[in-house]
């Protein structure tokens, strides 16, 4: 049960980190924290309030999980250990989110840093767990990943309660660091100071598209590099994971439910490409939300007061959001294929098999980008809900597919309709429908943006 639920700590980490950034860095960037701080509250009241709130959320998640497991008739010690593990993961990323919120002045940059931390923790855990199970010497790496701390308690496998004080001390150190940094920096600023721009714009900065490139190029390069690194690392350990899972009938059956047809390696590749598709969709949605930031902070209004059309302004940001997802999946497919090919010695064949498995997720990432854009055009505040839609879709498609294969609830996930490559058949109709829906939603977003007031709270 705990092995099959191994991805739940990742969901808890994403949930808590994004929400605490919403109630810390986003509030400060919007100027509301400064208004609250002008009243009779302490300097750290907002940060402490957010950390306490999401510590309580993490506790509720852990308690609900424990009660559900006890109701299923499972042993009490293991059920409690599992719930405490989820609580510790949530508490850890509440502290990490609080610290990340002190680093930048923009909420978008803080979300990128937080997402990269979760991705790094996921990869480190994978390396450590695979090394430990295959007799390697890198099993200690798992201890460096906050995501793996839940499994270090070993629910139902001889619980290790001595892990609790160690993790508690680490969480306390991270939280103390967040409070210390918060007290030493100026309100409204971050540890990483934004670089001042030149006094005069460059000759090339003469169009909305050029401005969009200037605003998105840092994130575009960072996301693409992150996808490339993730693809290379997950590709390099593919054979080790396949060997580990192929040892037992239960392992082979589990990966078949996650990855679909083909051999164990192909099934693993399918699972990793789906994960890359979800992250690529979130990266593109994050790029779309730059429009919301520009509007909320008043820069869009100043720009559009000049002879700049709304559609051209928004289309530039949308174009780079779509490019973000495209380059991310392309980098994942290429470098995953390279990592796998270096291990098998058949570089060309592995690259040719893996790359289509990544690119086939392009229509679904574009669709989520279009959903965020349509929501921005209609009600800007609602655009951030696209993150939740992607997470829920992944839960229905991947995790439910593993826990309850063949259940009708899998059909609620858009990722369920993406061909499982390599190894599976290609049905182009769902992909064409996604592309058509993308175009329709983009047109809806542009029309709504053209007719609504600017700015809108």
Secondary structure as UniProt FT lines:
FT   TURN            2..7
FT   HELIX           8..22
FT   TURN            23..24
FT   HELIX           25..29
FT   TURN            30..31
FT   HELIX           32..37
FT   TURN            43..44
FT   HELIX           45..71
FT   TURN            72..73
FT   HELIX           76..100
FT   TURN            101..103
FT   HELIX           107..133
FT   TURN            134..135
FT   HELIX           139..144
FT   HELIX           146..148
FT   HELIX           149..152
FT   TURN            155..156
FT   TURN            161..162
FT   HELIX           163..184
FT   TURN            187..188
FT   TURN            203..204
FT   HELIX           208..236
FT   HELIX           238..245
FT   TURN            246..247
FT   HELIX           249..259
FT   HELIX           264..296
FT   TURN            297..298
FT   HELIX           299..304
FT   HELIX           310..344
FT   HELIX           347..359
FT   TURN            360..361
FT   HELIX           362..378
FT   HELIX           380..384
FT   HELIX           385..394
FT   HELIX           395..399
FT   HELIX           400..403
FT   TURN            405..406
FT   HELIX           408..412
FT   HELIX           414..417
FT   TURN            421..423
FT   HELIX           428..451
//
